[in-house]
């Protein structure tokens, strides 16, 4: 039996993994300890059991209850997603020495802090295998925790290529502005301020940022900069979209100006929809966006470079946008397909044919 623990924004990946494992013949179960719907319909349709374990008695009580559930159900492999959950999973493993623990690193570190070293030390003691969703994070872990090298794997996020489809370059009516879309949390690390400042240098271009949550000091500052630069009619901030595919269909290009990333779901989705992309030259972005082919890369600390990348995209004619979109879709199909995603995880869990470790 394989159980999966979830926390935070990795729901789609974890639900998809559990469903695909079930379809591959594994007895999979999803455990959660925070309230939320968590793709219950998808799990039910795939025949995946979903168990909610309430947090009673703080983290120590939660770890005890998770361990008790796994012991009672005879779980052999536990997959955990994200930092907080990974740490709890290590403490669960401490209670269940026979459990095989796979921890999944979902972000890309820009510096190795004390808490990272402590986490890697826990992995060294308790993790059976460590899976990173970006090649950059794999390199980071290998550098700062070399003892984990033989347990390290890279499995980029999968994307539903049937849902996120390329329908051809958008046909703009006469006088309609070039539209750039971003789907990401409204947060400092996503560099919203940089894109707003770049927008001021891109006349005739409309920007739609989907990802606003509750109003806070940072989002208020974003709206202030938009107003100060006179961009109220060209830069729009929307709540996170429940239909992201539609946001991509209504756009001509995608932009992700983050200071750092892992393998961003938003980029893989946008490429799947055939959008050319302007992205920060950080983490794995250069693996998926090639200058002059399906987009342009820039230094996120320089808003002039961001503007130049967007200007190059907006200067493309319809045939050039269509060609770039075709390259984006081909990239997505090669890198983010479900089949390769589950094949890699099955090799990690079951062991590869031939007995040698696969090189991901």
Secondary structure by P-SEA (a helix, b strand, c coil): cbbbbbcccaaaaaaaaaaaaaaaccbbbbbbccccccaaaaaaaabbbbbbbcccccaaaaaaaaaaaaaaacccbbbbccaaaaaaaaaaaaacccbbbbbbbccccccccaaaaaaaaaaaccccbbbbccaaaaaaaaaacccccccbbbbccccccccccccccccccccccbbbbbbcccccccaaaaaaaaaaacccbbbbbcccccccaaaaaaaaaaaaaccccccccccccccaaaaaaaccccccccccccccaaaaaaaaacccccccccccccccccccccccccccccaaaaaaaaaaaaaccaaaaaaaaaaaaaaaaacccaaaaaaaaaaaaccccccccccc
